[in-house]
């Protein structure tokens, strides 16, 4: 059976790890709307995002297990035709280093091993542009960039890089797999978590901005590209998923305008950033809350990296990225209804 030629009624079960996450929610929706039977993994106590339509949730078969539970994974992956591995730990806090490596590396190794054992026909691994690495100089990055193990890499980036190596190992052992490397994903979600927190920060008129440059992409576009690649016969390839390269200042200003809020007006220079993340660290020790800024996130905000999206556009004819202005406009309208008081 070929995914591209079969009718929805013929399509078999697709398993999604990280089904309760920001991106995972959109992947589930994309799969259900395309007529797939969908199975999803969630950890004990985690729940689907509250805004997920009931028509989507009622078509999901849920399995409760952890990526570090091989027996649970074996059960969840039994009888599925393809796996979309979207579960990951995202953090720039030093205290999360151990969890980053256990989830993103050991967890991915478990998924790859069981996929090989069970003869899974397709694996789509959701990595990150972080796994391509950053350098101190301004540069344009494509899929051919080689990892540079310099001191500027974050623990998150290193964990995603080593997680990718597990997938490449699986490919070498005969697993039909493809890797996607999304840039910073934007859209409507829980603005207390993940990259969605950018919107809450701007809504609350956080005054600082950075002139660093980064890639950004619509969450719906990422989900669409992932499912399209799953349906293709492409294997042994990686694809950057990036809509636009903007300065953080441009991003923050556009979001502020969408909310009708004051734009950030203080530049976070390297010196001020160094003071800010240290103050945040001290404050978090007393409050028990996660710092809004860490040494690693401050470093990312100052870097200038452009991401090349031409490869995915070449391999998926007809696929287009949503202009970032449109993504932000839609998200701001939704957040004002969902979260703003």
C-alpha positions in Angstrom: 0.0 0.0 0.0 1.3 3.4 -0.9 0.1 6.4 1.1 -0.2 8.6 -2.0 -2.4 6.2 -4.0 -4.6 4.7 -1.3 -8.0 6.1 -0.4 -8.7 7.3 3.2 -10.6 4.1 3.9 -7.5 2.1 3.1 -5.2 4.2 5.2 -3.9 2.4 8.3 -3.2 3.6 11.8 -0.7 6.4 12.4 0.9 6.8 15.8 1.9 10.3 17.0 4.2 10.7 20.0 3.8 14.0 21.9 0.1 14.2 20.9 -0.8 16.6 23.8 1.9 19.1 22.8 1.5 22.3 20.9 2.7 20.9 17.5 1.3 17.4 18.3 -2.2 18.8 18.5 -2.0 20.2 15.0 -0.5 17.0 13.6 -3.5 15.0 15.1 -5.9 17.4 13.5 -4.2 17.2 10.1 -4.3 13.4 10.2 -7.9 13.1 11.3 -9.0 15.5 8.6 -7.2 13.5 6.0 -9.1 10.3 7.1 -6.4 8.4 8.9 -7.0 6.2 12.0 -4.9 8.0 14.6 -3.3 6.7 17.7 -1.4 9.1 20.1 0.8 8.7 23.1 0.5 10.9 26.2 2.3 10.8 29.5 0.5 10.1 32.8 -1.5 13.2 33.8 -1.2 15.1 30.5 -4.3 16.2 28.7 -5.0 17.3 25.2 -5.0 21.1 24.6 -8.3 22.5 25.7 -9.0 24.2 22.3 -8.8 20.9 20.4 -12.2 20.3 18.7 -14.2 17.4 20.1 -14.6 16.1 16.5 -10.8 15.6 16.5 -10.5 14.2 20.0 -13.2 11.6 19.6 -11.2 10.1 16.7 -8.0 9.6 18.6 -7.0 6.3 20.3 -4.9 7.3 23.3 -2.1 5.3 24.9 -0.6 6.5 28.2 3.1 5.8 28.4 6.5 7.4 28.5 9.2 7.4 25.8 11.5 5.8 28.4 9.1 2.9 28.8 10.0 0.4 26.0 7.2 -2.0 26.9 4.6 0.7 26.7 6.0 1.9 23.4 5.9 -1.6 22.0 2.2 -1.8 22.8 1.5 1.6 21.4 3.4 1.0 18.2 2.0 -2.5 17.6 0.1 -2.7 14.3 0.7 0.9 13.2 1.8 1.7 9.7 3.7 4.9 10.4 5.0 6.9 13.3 5.3 10.6 13.7 7.8 11.2 16.5 6.9 14.7 17.8 7.5 14.3 21.5 10.4 16.3 22.9 11.6 18.3 25.9 12.2 21.9 25.0 14.0 24.0 27.6 16.9 26.5 27.9 17.2 26.0 31.7 20.4 24.4 33.1 18.3 22.5 35.6 16.6 20.5 32.7 19.8 19.2 31.1 19.3 15.6 32.3 15.7 15.5 31.2 16.6 17.0 27.8 19.0 14.2 27.1 16.9 11.3 28.5 13.8 12.4 26.6 15.3 13.7 23.3 18.1 11.1 23.0 17.2 8.0 24.9 13.5 8.4 24.1 14.2 8.8 20.4 16.5 5.8 20.5 13.6 3.7 22.0 11.2 4.8 19.2 13.8 4.0 16.5 14.6 0.6 18.0 11.0 -0.5 18.3 10.2 0.8 14.9 13.0 -1.4 13.5 11.8 -4.4 15.5 8.2 -4.0 14.4 8.9 -3.2 10.7 7.3 0.2 10.8 6.9 1.4 7.2 7.5 5.1 7.8 9.0 7.3 10.6 8.9 11.1 10.5 11.1 12.5 13.2 10.5 16.0 14.4 13.8 17.5 15.2 14.7 21.3 15.2 16.8 23.8 13.4 18.7 23.8 16.8 20.1 20.4 15.8 21.8 22.1 12.8 23.7 24.3 15.3 24.5 28.0 15.5 27.7 29.8 15.0 28.8 33.2 16.3 29.0 34.7 12.8 25.9 35.7 10.8 25.1 32.9 8.4 22.5 31.3 6.2 21.8 27.7 7.1 20.6 24.8 4.9 20.2 21.1 5.4 23.9 20.5 4.5 25.2 22.4 7.5 27.6 20.3 9.6 27.3 20.3 13.3 29.9 22.6 15.0 30.5 21.4 18.6 31.3 24.9 19.9 30.5 26.4 23.3 27.7 28.4 21.9 25.4 25.4 21.4 22.6 25.1 24.0 21.9 21.9 25.9 18.6 21.7 23.9 20.4 21.9 20.6 23.0 19.2 21.6 20.2 16.9 22.8 18.3 17.3 19.5 21.5 16.7 17.5 22.2 13.4 19.3 18.5 12.5 18.9 18.9 12.9 15.2 21.9 10.7 15.2 19.7 7.9 16.6 17.4 8.4 13.6 20.3 8.3 11.1 21.4 5.1 12.8 17.9 3.6 12.2 18.0 4.7 8.6 21.4 3.0 8.2 19.8 -0.2 9.6 17.0 0.0 7.1 14.3 2.1 8.7 12.4 4.3 6.1 12.6 7.6 7.9 12.7 11.3 7.2 13.6 14.2 9.5 12.1 17.7 9.7 13.9 20.7 11.3 11.3 23.3 12.2 12.4 26.8 13.2 10.6 28.6 16.1 6.9 27.5 15.7 4.2 30.1 16.1 0.5 29.8 16.3 -2.4 29.4 18.7 -1.8 27.3 21.8 -1.4 27.6 25.5 0.4 31.0 25.9 1.8 29.9 29.2 4.0 27.2 27.5 6.5 26.7 24.7 7.0 29.3 22.0 3.4 30.5 22.5 4.7 32.3 25.6 6.1 34.9 23.3 2.6 36.2 22.7 1.9 36.5 26.4 5.1 38.3 27.0 4.4 40.9 24.3 0.8 41.2 25.5 2.1 42.1 28.9 4.2 44.8 27.3 7.6 43.2 28.1 9.9 46.2 27.3 13.0 44.5 26.0 13.8 43.6 22.4 16.8 42.0 20.6 18.1 42.6 17.1 19.1 39.0 16.7 17.7 37.2 13.7 15.9 33.9 13.8 13.5 31.7 11.7 9.8 31.4 12.4 7.1 29.1 11.0 3.3 28.6 11.3 2.4 25.6 13.3 -0.2 24.5 10.8 2.4 24.6 8.0 4.7 22.3 10.0 1.9 19.8 10.6 0.9 19.9 6.9 4.5 19.3 5.8 5.0 16.5 8.2 2.0 14.6 7.0 2.8 15.3 3.4 6.3 13.8 3.9 4.8 10.8 5.7 2.7 10.2 2.6 5.7 10.5 0.3 8.3 7.9 -0.5 11.2 10.2 0.6 13.6 8.6 3.0 17.0 9.4 4.4 16.5 13.1 4.1 16.1 16.1 6.4 14.1 19.2 5.7 14.2 22.7 7.2 10.7 24.0 7.9 10.9 27.8 8.0 8.5 30.4 6.9 10.4 33.7 7.4 13.6 35.0 8.9 12.9 38.1 11.1 14.7 40.0 13.8 13.2 39.4 17.2 12.4 43.2 17.3 10.3 42.9 14.1 8.5 39.9 15.6 7.7 41.6 18.9 6.6 44.8 17.2 4.3 42.9 14.9 2.7 41.0 17.8 2.4 44.2 19.8 0.6 45.9 17.0 -1.7 42.8 16.7 -2.7 43.2 20.3 -2.8 47.0 20.2 -0.1 47.0 22.9 3.0 49.1 23.4 6.0 47.9 21.3 9.2 46.9 23.2 11.4 50.0 23.5 14.6 48.9 25.3 17.4 47.1 23.4 18.8 44.1 25.2 22.5 44.6 24.5 25.0 41.9 25.3 25.9 43.6 28.6 22.3 44.2 29.6 21.3 40.7 28.6 24.0 39.3 30.8 22.7 41.3 33.8 19.1 40.3 33.0 19.5 36.5 32.9 21.5 36.6 36.1 18.8 38.7 37.9 16.2 36.3 36.6 18.2 33.3 37.9 18.4 34.9 41.4 14.7 35.8 41.3 13.7 32.3 40.4 15.7 30.9 43.4 13.4 32.9 45.7 10.1 32.5 43.8 10.5 28.9 42.8 9.2 29.9 39.3 11.1 29.3 36.1 13.2 32.3 34.9 11.8 34.3 32.0 15.3 34.5 30.6 18.3 32.2 30.9 21.9 32.4 29.7 21.1 30.1 26.8 17.9 31.8 25.7 19.7 35.2 25.9 22.5 33.8 23.7 19.9 32.6 21.1 18.1 36.0 21.1 21.4 37.7 20.2 22.5 35.3 17.4 21.8 36.1 13.7 20.8 33.0 11.7 18.9 32.7 8.4 17.3 29.4 7.5 16.9 28.3 3.9 13.5 26.7 3.1 14.1 25.9 -0.6 14.6 22.2 -0.2 11.1 21.4 1.2 9.5 23.7 -1.4 11.2 21.7 -4.1 10.2 18.3 -2.8 6.6 19.2 -2.0 5.2 20.9 -5.1 2.2 23.1 -4.3 3.2 23.5 -0.6 3.6 27.1 0.6 4.4 28.7 3.9 2.0 31.1 5.5 3.3 34.7 5.6 4.4 35.4 9.2 2.3 38.5 9.3 -0.8 36.4 8.7 0.2 33.8 11.3 0.6 36.6 13.9 -2.6 38.3 12.9 -4.7 35.2 13.4 -2.9 34.2 16.6 -3.4 37.6 18.2 -7.1 37.5 17.5 -7.4 34.1 19.0 -5.3 34.8 22.0 -7.4 37.9 22.8 -10.5 35.6 22.9 -8.9 32.7 24.7 -6.6 34.2 27.2 -6.6 38.0 27.5 -8.6 39.4 30.4 
